[in-house]
Amino acid sequence: MNAEGTLADRLYEAALVPELWTETCERIALEAGSSTASIFTVDGSGNHRYVTTPNIAEAFAQFVQSDTRLDNVRPLRAMQRSPFSFVRVTDLLSAEEFANDAIQRDIIEPHGMQWEAGWAFQEPTGHVIVITLMRAKGLTHFSDEQLARLDLLKPDLARAAYMSSRLAFNEARSMTETLSMLGLPAAVIGDAGRAIAMNPEMETLSPRIRTGAGDRLILEGAGANALLEEAIAHYKAQASPAVQSLPMAGRAGAPPLILHLLPVRRAARDIFSRSMAVLAVTQVGQVGPPDMRVLCGLFDLTPAEARVARGIAMAQTPEMIAASLGISLETARSHLKKIMLKTGTTRQAELVLLLSGLNAPSFSGGRPEP
């Protein structure tokens, strides 16, 4: 790691100190060979919040105040056609659509930009988070190599953007204020691996999530507890844990939970002194097969693994999945083993219980819900 820290460090720093997002967006653009980088969220009412590089800030201000934001088909198309990777806008719109696109014509091009690529994902509460980058007029379009580099950043981008979106990209002045602003059950894990603060929402989840001897966090279920302990051990060693979204299957009418671990980096330690990580909990419970976009965003599953996971959630056997996907039984079983490792489950029945709660609410685009 260099003296300035890795880009992942900067992402997690900005997640908890949102005033640093402008600089972090510039680092993302530099890493991607892009002219701009922006992150925005869209809720069910069509409200947009965003952070961006300064050179496109005026365009974004115009966009979020105009009716064109309500007819933006990019996020929905990206989630449908490319849920696992960054994609060029020209691969989402037909040639005719691109030529007549109001956002391209009235906002992007007048501000000196020409090419756009991005990735959109939906978190379980239904909000859509979009990461979008642009290249200036006169430059070539985003190459496959550039998109591949961006795909490597997806897990860190997703978690940092999700946490910051819960804070509405506003700066908190204290640990207590941050936990309050999140609006999610949350706890702060100290350098020694102990829970040093938690909000009332987290306390209501006891006994599923509770503190034990020495203020150690204890999760219901051996698999989830082992994953949390492993992640904390990695943080203590200053390493990135293999799993940062930890699943807890539903129990006795209680919905599944997803625990998001966010490392406290750099300037974030000014607010979270002596802290190692923030743990936030998303409650899910939509009935039906899991949404591929949610699977990808939460557990970093590959496209092939996500397809197998969806089959498992629909009560298909590995044999049935292999036949429907046109893969060998050995390959299906190999994917299943990796899925269980990433989700912290030990039995197929446990995996089914977890995945059955990951069907995200519908998202029709920017138009407010009726």
N, C-alpha and C positions, 0 to 999 in steps of 0.2 A: 504494500500500500504506500502511495506517495504521501508527501507532507500534507497535501490538501485533502486527502481521503479519497475513497472511491466514489463513483457516481451513486452507487447504492447508499453509501453513508449520507450523501447529500440529500437523497430522496427521503430517507427516514428522518433526517434533521428537519427538512421543510415540512414534513407531515405534521410535526408537533410545534414548529415555529413557522407559521405560514408566511410571514413577511419575507422568508428566504426563498419563496417559490420563484420569484422573478429570476434570481441568479441561477437557481436550479434548472429552470426551463432553458436558460442559455447554455448550461452544461449539457442538457439533453440534446439540444440542437447541434452543438459542437460534436458530440459523440456520434450523432446520426448523419453528419454532413448536410444538415438542413439549415435553411435560412431562419426558420422560426420553430417554436415548440409551444404548445398550449394544452391545457387540461381543462375540460369543463364538465359539469354535471347537469343532468336534466331530471327533474322530478315528475311525478304524475300529473302535475298541473302545468307543465311546460315551463317552469321557472329554470333559468340558467344561472349558474355561478361559474366563474372561470379564473384561471391564472395564466399568464402568458409572457412571452418575451416582449420587451418594450416596442420592438419594431412592428408589431402587429396589434398592439393594444388598442389603437384607435379603431381598427377594423373590427375587433371583437366588441368594443363598446357600441359600435353601429349595429352589429349583428344582433346582440341581445336585446336591443331596443326596437328592432324592426320585425315586421310580420314574417319575413323570410325565415326566421328561426323556427317558426311553426310548421313550415313545409320542408324542413331539412330531412331528406330521406337517407342521408349518409349513415347515421348510427344504426338504424334498423336494418338496412341492407348489409352493413358490415357484420352485424351480429348473426344475420341469416347466412351470409355467403362466406364469411371468413372469421368465424368465432375464435379461432386459435392463433391468428397471426395478423400482423399489420398488413394493410392492403392499400393499393393506390385507388384514389377516387375514380380514376378513369376505368378501373376494373369493376366499379360498382354502378356506374352510370353508362347508358348506351351513348354512342357518339352523338345522337340527336339530343338526348337529355343533357349531356355535358355542354353542347353548343348553346342550349337555351337555359342553362342553369342560372337562376337569379343570384345565388350566392357567389358563384364564380364571376358572373358579369358585373354585379353591382358592388361587391365587397372585396373579393380576393384580388382580382386584377387591378382595380383602381388603386390598390395599396402596394402595387409592385410585385405581387406574387403570381405564380402561374400553376405550379404543380402541388398537389396535396396528397398526403397518405395518412392513415391513422388506424386506430384500433378502438373498438367499443366493447364494453362488457356490462352486464347487469348484475348488481349485487342483490342478495335475496330479498331486500325490502322493496325492490322495484326500481330504485334510482339507477339511471344509466350514466356511466362514466366514460368519457371519450378523451383519448389522447390524439391530438392531431398535429401534424408538421407540414410545413410548406417550403417550397424552393422558389427562389425569385425568378422573374422573367429573364430569359437568356441562358438559364442553366438547364441541364438535362433533367428528366424525370427521375424519381427515386429508383435506384437499381435494386435488383434482387439481393445483392450483398448488403445494401443499406437496410432493407427490410429485415433481413436475417439478424443483423446487429441489434435492431430494435426489439426483435422477438426475444432476445436474450435478457432484455431488461423488463419484460412483462411482469414477472412475479413481484419484483420490487416496486415497479410503477403502480401495479394494481393495489397493493396493500397501502402504499404511501398515499395514493390518490383517494382511496376509500376512507382512510382515517381523516385526511384533511377535509374531505367533503362533509364528514360528520361535524367538523368544526366550522363548516361553511367558509373555509379559507380565512377565518378570523384568528387573530392572535390572542392567546390566553396569557394572563399575567402570572398565573400560579398553577400548581398541581391540582388544587381543589377546583379551580375554575375550569381547567381543561376537562377534568372528569365530568363536571356538571354540563359543560357545553356539548360533550359527545352525544348525549342523549341515548347512550347504550350502556348496558352493564359493563363496567370497566374496573380494572385494578392496576396498580403500579407495582412492579416487582423490583426490589432493591438489588444492589450489587451482590448481596449475599444470597440471593435467590428467594428472599422472603417477601410476602405481600406487605408493603409499607403504607398503602392507602387503597381504599376502594369506595365507590360511590354507592348510594342506597339501592340503585337498580341491581348492582352485583350482589348485594347482601340478600336480596329477595330470592336469589337462585339457590340459596342453601336449602337442602344439603347436597344438591347436585354439584355445586362449586362452593367450597368452604375453606376455611383456614384450619390447620391442625397445629400440632406441637411446633413451637418455634415460628409461628406465623407462616408456615409453609402452605402453599395452595394445594388443595387436594381435589381432584376431579372424580366424579362418579364414573366407574368403568376403568378396568386395569389398562386397556389399550390407550385411552386418552391420557390417563395419568402418566403412563410410560413415555408417551410422546412429549408431554409437557416437561417432564424431568429431563429428557434428552435435550430438548431445545434450550432449557435453562443452562444445562451443563455446557452446551456449545457457546452460549452467550458469555458465560463465565470465562471460557477459553478464548474469547474475542473472535469467535468463528461464527459463520452463518449456519443456522440449523438447517437440516435437510427438509424439515416440515415447519412451516410457519402459520398455516391455517389448520387448526386441530379440530376434528369432528367429535361430537358427542351424540350418539344415537338417542332417539326418543325413548322414554320410559313411562309406563303406566299413565298414558294420556298426556304426558309432557312432551312438547315438540323437540325435534333435534336442535342442537346448538352448534354453531361454528365459532371457534375461538381464534381470534386474529392476534398474533404476537408481532409487536412492532418494536424493534430495538431503539433505545434512546441514544442518539448520536450527537456529538459535537455541541452546537449551541443549544440543543434541546435540553441539555443537562443544566442549563441555567434555570430552567423551570423545574425539571425533574432531577434535582440534586441527589446524588448517591443512588440513582436509579439505573436499572439495566434494560428494562423493557416495559411496555404498556400492553396489557391484555384487554382486548375488547371483545364482547360477545354479541353475535347476531343470532336472533331466534328465527328459525324457519319452520314452516309447517304447511305450505301449499301441498295439496294432494295431487298425485299424478306422477308420471315419469319425470326424472330430473331433466332440467334444462341444460343442454350442452354448454351454453355460455357460462352458466354458474359453475358447472364441473370444472371447466377450464380455468376460470378465474380464481376459484377457491383452492384447488389442489394441484395446479400445474400439470394436469393430465395432458398427455399427447392426444392428438385427434383420434388415433387408433384406440388408446386406453379409454377415452371418453365414450366412444361408441360401444365398447364392451361393457363399461359401467352402466350405461343406459339400458343395455339388454338385461344385465343382472337385476336392475331395479324393476324391470318389467317381468320378473320371475322367469326369465329364460335360463335354461341350463347352458353350460359352456358348449355343449354339442349343438344346441339350437343357435347360439350366437355364432359359432364357427360357420355353420351352414348359411345363415342369413347374411353374414359379412363376406363370405367367400374366402375364409382363411382356414388354416389347419387347426385342429383341436389343440395341438401343442402350443400354437401361437396364441390362441384364445386363453389358454390356461396361464401362459407366461404373462400376458397382459393383466389377467386377474390377480396374479401374485403381486405385480407392481402396484396395482390399484389399492390392494389391501395394505401394502406397505406405506403408500402415500397417505392413506386415510386413517391409518392406525387401527384398522379392524383386523380381527383374527379369525372370524367365521363368516361364511357367505351370508348367513341369515342376519348377522349384525350389520353387514354392508348394505343389505337390502333395506333395513330399517333406517339407516342413515340417509341413503340416497333418495328414498321415497319422499323426503321432505324438501327436496331442492328444486322444486318447480317454481321458477320465478313468476311474479305477476306479469300480466301482458303489458307490452309497451308498443304503442302505435306510432310513436314519433314525438314531435314536439307539441302537437295539439293537446290542449288540456283534456283531461278525462271528463266525460259527461256526468 
